[in-house]
Amino acid sequence: MSNEINKIYDPVEIDADFFAENEDEQERFYSIVKTLPDLVLDVLFGLDTPKILEGIARNFGLQPEQSAILSRLVRKVLIGDFYIGDFPSKISSGLDVDQDKAREIAKATASDLFIDAVADIKRIHLQKFPNASLEKQPEDTKGQQHGVKNLSETGGNIIDLRSRN
Amino acid sequence: MSKTNLRKNVLKIVLISLVLFAFFVPQHTNADLIDISSSVFDTGVAWANARVLEGMGNIISWSALMLEQFIKPDVQEYILNYSVVEESWTIIRNFVNMFFILFLIIIAFGTIFGIEKYYWRNTIMPFLAAALLVNFSLAIGKFVIQIGNSLAAMVLVWIQQSGANISTNLGSGLGLGSYFKDPGIGALASIAGGGAQTLVTLVFSAVFLTITLFALLSALIFAIARIPVLWAILILSPIAFVSYALPSLQHIWKKWWSYLISWSFFLPTYLFFLMFSIFFISQKGKVGTPQPTGIAEALVGPGSAVGDLLFFILTILFLVGGLLASFKVGSLAGSGVNKTFSAIQGGIKRGTRRITGYDTAAAGVREGLQGRIDEISEKGLAGIGGAQRARISQAKWAESFGFGTKRGAADEARQKEIEKEFSKLKTLNLDKTGLEQRLSSTKGIDKMAALRLKAEQGWLNTKDLDQIKEAIQSLGGGKTIAGVSFINSLKKGGFKDITKSTVEKEALFNSLSGPEFIELQKALGSDMAKKKEIIKPEMAKKVIGLYENDSAEAKKEIMDAIKNNLGNIYADKGAREKFLVDTTDASNTELRRLLAEKMVEDDEIDSYKKYHAAQELFSGDPQKITDMRNKIAKENPIVAAEVETRSNMSATKPGIINPDYVLEEADQKAIADTDTIKKAVGKASAKQLGQSNKDTWKEDWFKIALWKKADSLQKVDPHKSAAGKRRRIPGGGERFLQSLKKSVGENTDKIPVLNELLQSFDESTGAFNPLPPTP
């Protein structure tokens, strides 16, 4: 990262200081990183990732603080810290935006950033949240678009990566 | 039998023998030789007899004459009204009038104190009577004297009515002027007959005349002395009357009356008895002096020697007895006056009580005042009197003289009184202003109690400083029971607002000099320590010094308190370290020890140098050293490892124990290579290592150990090179150094070492190059 401003759009660099100060967290993160598929790593450490997130932020008129939180949420989704189905609600609460806007941001993030790593992300989440995926299954079958299901709890704004394959 | 009694008895026998010889020896003998010598003897004795008795008779006559002159009413009247007496009386009266104001104050105090004797009910009437009558004291005194003089004049009239004046009567009655003028003439001489009889007459006459003379002279002397005495009594009469106002002075009043009556009535009493004497003597002539015809007739018949003797004896008895009786009557009269006046006084008091008893208004006031009176009688007024003070004073004396009283009894008594007042005061629930007012209006125990309460409430202010000092001094310092209690109250109140700033408080602390203030200093110092107000090492040292001889418990308490101030005294870590390792001033040792304890507690023993200094300070307490090492092992594992390593190496290199020992390169490497160090550095987080003391960072062995750790981590978790759209992912060693960098922050002592480590990383190979050798 060339400067501090761009740092807020980088899912790893955003918490570089935090990791440097909290070695345990850093080690936990890097221990997960070591297990992640390359496609996910390409998103997480991707050279274009900051640019994509910056674009989303700009599109949705996010403040730098909101952008930083979005970057952090992206990292957490990629390493499976929380279930991707909760992404819109996390965005809503984290960025302090309404549900509709949160769903739009989540949808944009998924389509612009996660698109190449969807299958790997799906696998990671299936492994980490098997119960969650089962619970969400009936709703996942509702309305499929372009071979990708919209998750009901997200109001159809979130692509159901699990039904893609 | 004693010699004196024997002598008296011999004298009696000789006198009786002489009398019997004179009366019973034969009056006529037939021996011519004896007749011639007897005649010569008779003539000589008779002549001597006449001269002696005539001379004594004249003296008696003159005495009687003078007495008569002195007791004449007109002379007495003149003496009584002598102008000097009145002028002197006026001066005395004017002077004593001033005392009534004083007496009024005394009565007021007596009433306030509730002293029955001086209570206004009992004193106001005598006071008013005295105030009124003092102006008539001269007239009253004169009146009494005039009564005595009138009686005397009356008796004199009786004497004069009997036909002659005193001197004439006494002189003629006793035959003093003429009876002995012609030897051989006279009752006794004719009875006894001859020189022997004359000798007996001479002896008896001399005895009787001497007694008579004594009686008359005594009367005369007293009559003369009576004049200045009565003057003095009259002049001093205002004092006597003023004395009636106060119970404790009434003895003066009584005595005055006793003197007045005695000296006034002495004269008439004596004259009364003198009158009897004169009556007897004047009646002697009427009995007649017939010539005796026989021995029996000569002895006991009318005009006989025995008859004459009886006249003499009776006359003398009246003269002397009268004199004695006059004195007795005088004093009895005085005593009677006392009784009379006591009765009058009692009547006045009873009357006053009756009046006040029925006076409901007065009763109301009395009840209202009773509480205050009780209080004042307990505590006294204006620092005077009071049962409270008496109790303390009693205890003091008992203690001073060791009347079976334990040491400190006075102190204990005082404390008891203060405690009593303090408890009472607390129940009043006074506010700050109320207590302030009470404090300014009271004295002694009350003031002490008020000040204590103020202290305990934390209401003391800068103005109270002097009062506090005075209180401590008056309580005998801070070690007495009362002193301790007072200081405890100060502690309880926390010396709040006693000074405006910590600096002022420190100045106050330093101003307290003298042994009596040691406890106060300790309390203040302790308070400051507990409030973390000690900001100078000198102050801390002084406070520690004050507790030098105290119990271990007290010492620990103050040490713990002082310990909490060390952060103020040595605000930054560097200052603390500097003081800890500075061994130049031995007086700092105690404070350094305390600082070492504090630093151990605060995990500040983060270098071998500090550890070594602390260890030296704890040298007498192995447990403390063990505890310190355990604590360091937990919180500063690198220091603990260094301690262990140096300790282990000291077997071969004793000097290595010394923190100032300069480690050679080989030593540095050897230390870094020890398992202890490797393990400690390996286990320590980047944060812990980054925050290790700069002294540790300066050591090469530490740098080497850090490099080894980074290298090891990098090897275990190598980096991932950049690929495609993905940037490079750092390895474990790199991340460790990043964390270390974060931990080191801007510390200029550590950054060069860190940079050296960072520079040793080769990004192209993703591995750490060996560190360059130390220059």
Chai-1 contact restraints between the chains, C-beta under 6 A:
chainA,res_idxA,chainB,res_idxB,connection_type,confidence,min_distance_angstrom,max_distance_angstrom,comment,restraint_id
A,A20,B,Q738,contact,1.0,0.0,6.0,A-B,restraint_1
A,A20,B,S739,contact,1.0,0.0,6.0,A-B,restraint_2
A,A20,B,K742,contact,1.0,0.0,6.0,A-B,restraint_3
A,E21,B,K742,contact,1.0,0.0,6.0,A-B,restraint_4
A,E23,B,S685,contact,1.0,0.0,6.0,A-B,restraint_5
A,E23,B,A686,contact,1.0,0.0,6.0,A-B,restraint_6
A,E23,B,S739,contact,1.0,0.0,6.0,A-B,restraint_7
A,L41,B,R726,contact,1.0,0.0,6.0,A-B,restraint_8
A,D42,B,K725,contact,1.0,0.0,6.0,A-B,restraint_9
A,D42,B,R726,contact,1.0,0.0,6.0,A-B,restraint_10
A,F45,B,R726,contact,1.0,0.0,6.0,A-B,restraint_11
A,F45,B,R727,contact,1.0,0.0,6.0,A-B,restraint_12
A,F45,B,I729,contact,1.0,0.0,6.0,A-B,restraint_13
A,G46,B,K725,contact,1.0,0.0,6.0,A-B,restraint_14
A,G46,B,R726,contact,1.0,0.0,6.0,A-B,restraint_15
A,L47,B,K725,contact,1.0,0.0,6.0,A-B,restraint_16
A,L47,B,R727,contact,1.0,0.0,6.0,A-B,restraint_17
A,D48,B,K725,contact,1.0,0.0,6.0,A-B,restraint_18
